[in-house]
Amino acid sequence: MNLSERHRLWGWDCPAVDLDFLFLEYDRGKAIAIVEYKHERAAPQTSAHPTYQAMIDLADRAGIPIFACRYKGDFSNFAIVSLNDHGRDLLPLRTDMTEPQWVSFLYRVRGREITAEKIESLLGTKL
């Protein structure tokens, strides 16, 4: 039995979640965003679920954006949804991005710029 399974034995009034793929994006030691990544074949997400409400609450308390990101297995597409007002300030609507666009967006969230040449170098691909 792992800890997640054991914790469930402690009852419904003691909820917790074993976060599968939650990234804390940071810059120079400061949290700048939370991203919940889900593979395209993962079960559908809903921001109304208590797990997502808890993650949104965490991001709101920290004053940072939180995004849900569904990605294709070949990394050709990233579907991004902002889950709080801080996120909607940066990305008002659900947006599909290529990997280079997503990388550029993550740099922008950090207040940094990245050149196409740098993205090509990082990803090993020609844009």
Secondary structure, DSSP 4 states (H G I P E B T S, - for coil): --HHHHHHTT-TTS-----SSEEEEEETTEEEEEEEEEETTSPPP-TTSHHHHHHHHHHHHHT--EEEEEE-TTSS-EEEEE-SHHHHHH--S-EEE-HHHHHHHHHHHTT----HHHHHHHHT---
